[in-house]
Amino acid sequence: QEQFVESGGGLVQPGGSLRLSCAASGFSMSYYAIGWFRQAPGKEREGVSCISSDDENTYYVESVKGRFTIFRDIAKNTAYLQMNNVKPEDTAVYYCAKGPLDVPCGLLLNRHSQLVHYWGKGTLVTASS
């Protein structure tokens, strides 16, 4: 059974840093683009960042460019989202997910509601002083 378990969230002061982890099981991450998504209170889930299946390309929504970094450790079957200079508007539940084989990052981030069939429980990030 395919599973994602997100962790690393918590309370962080604006300007601070957090590293989120996404441990996958039941499949190998090396075959898939992996995305990070977030859902803020009262808002729809949005794509935040994605790493391509071959690790050659990374993608970020404009609001996090220069602050967030996505990377993964294939040996551990785990993806990460390093969040620096966190802002109050980053407050949300963060999820990682994949689409079907051969789905590129652009589609995964923008059409996740149609392409993602399994969501984990997510991890809550609260940026507040």
C-alpha positions as CSV (number, residue, x, y, z in Angstrom):
1,Q,0.0,0.0,0.0
2,E,1.4,3.4,-1.0
3,Q,1.8,5.8,1.9
4,F,3.2,9.2,2.6
5,V,4.0,10.4,6.1
6,E,4.8,14.0,6.5
7,S,6.6,15.4,9.6
8,G,8.6,18.4,10.8
9,G,5.9,21.0,11.1
10,G,5.4,23.2,14.1
11,L,5.4,26.7,15.4
12,V,8.0,29.0,13.9
13,Q,8.6,32.7,14.3
14,P,8.5,34.8,11.1
15,G,12.0,34.7,9.6
16,G,12.7,31.3,11.1
17,S,13.3,28.0,9.4
18,L,11.8,24.5,9.3
19,R,12.6,21.3,7.4
20,L,9.7,19.2,6.5
21,S,10.1,15.5,5.7
22,C,8.0,13.2,3.6
23,A,8.6,9.5,4.1
24,A,7.2,7.3,1.4
25,S,6.5,3.6,1.5
26,G,4.9,1.0,-0.8
27,F,6.6,2.4,-3.9
28,S,10.0,3.9,-5.0
29,M,10.2,7.7,-5.2
30,S,12.8,7.4,-7.9
31,Y,10.1,6.8,-10.6
32,Y,7.9,9.7,-9.8
33,A,7.8,13.5,-9.6
34,I,7.1,14.4,-6.0
35,G,5.3,17.6,-5.0
36,W,4.7,19.5,-1.8
37,F,1.3,21.1,-1.4
38,R,-0.3,23.2,1.3
39,Q,-3.8,24.2,2.5
40,A,-4.2,27.3,4.6
41,P,-7.4,27.7,6.7
42,G,-10.3,28.5,4.5
43,K,-8.4,28.2,1.3
44,E,-8.0,25.5,-1.4
45,R,-5.0,23.3,-1.5
46,E,-2.2,24.7,-3.7
47,G,1.0,23.3,-5.2
48,V,4.1,24.7,-3.6
49,S,7.1,22.9,-5.0
50,C,8.0,19.8,-7.0
51,I,11.1,17.8,-7.9
52,S,11.2,15.8,-11.2
53,S,11.6,12.1,-11.2
54,D,15.2,12.3,-12.4
55,D,16.0,15.1,-9.8
56,E,17.1,17.3,-12.7
57,N,14.5,20.0,-12.2
58,T,12.8,21.7,-9.3
59,Y,9.8,24.0,-9.4
60,Y,8.4,26.5,-6.9
61,V,5.3,28.7,-6.7
62,E,6.3,32.3,-7.0
63,S,5.5,33.1,-3.4
64,V,8.2,30.7,-2.0
65,K,10.9,31.1,-4.6
66,G,14.3,31.9,-3.0
67,R,13.0,30.8,0.4
68,F,12.0,27.1,0.0
69,T,14.2,24.3,-1.3
70,I,12.9,20.8,-2.3
71,F,15.2,17.8,-2.3
72,R,15.1,14.1,-1.7
73,D,17.1,11.2,-0.5
74,I,16.2,8.2,-2.8
75,A,18.1,5.8,-0.5
76,K,15.8,6.8,2.3
77,N,12.8,7.1,0.0
78,T,12.2,10.5,1.6
79,A,11.6,14.0,0.3
80,Y,12.2,17.2,2.1
81,L,11.1,20.8,2.0
82,Q,13.6,23.3,3.6
83,M,11.7,26.4,4.5
84,N,13.7,29.5,5.3
85,N,12.6,33.0,6.1
86,V,9.2,31.7,6.9
87,K,6.3,34.2,6.6
88,P,2.9,34.3,8.4
89,E,1.3,33.6,5.0
90,D,3.1,30.2,4.9
91,T,0.9,29.0,7.7
92,A,-0.9,25.9,6.4
93,V,-1.0,22.1,6.5
94,Y,1.7,20.8,4.2
95,Y,1.4,17.6,2.2
96,C,3.6,15.7,-0.1
97,A,2.1,13.6,-3.0
98,K,2.8,12.1,-6.4
99,G,0.7,11.5,-9.5
100,P,0.7,8.6,-11.9
101,L,3.9,7.6,-13.7
102,D,5.3,10.0,-16.2
103,V,3.3,13.0,-14.8
104,P,5.6,16.0,-14.9
105,C,5.9,18.6,-12.2
106,G,3.9,21.3,-14.1
107,L,0.9,19.0,-14.3
108,L,1.3,17.6,-10.8
109,L,1.4,21.1,-9.2
110,N,-1.5,22.6,-11.2
111,R,-3.8,19.6,-11.6
112,H,-3.3,17.8,-8.3
113,S,-7.0,17.5,-7.6
114,Q,-7.3,15.3,-10.6
115,L,-4.0,13.5,-10.5
116,V,-3.3,12.8,-6.8
117,H,-5.2,9.8,-5.6
118,Y,-3.7,9.5,-2.1
119,W,-3.1,12.2,0.5
120,G,-1.3,11.7,3.8
121,K,-2.3,13.5,7.0
122,G,0.0,16.4,6.4
123,T,2.0,18.4,8.9
124,L,1.0,21.8,10.3
125,V,3.2,24.8,10.0
126,T,2.3,27.9,11.9
127,A,4.4,31.0,11.4
128,S,3.6,33.4,14.2
129,S,5.3,35.5,16.8
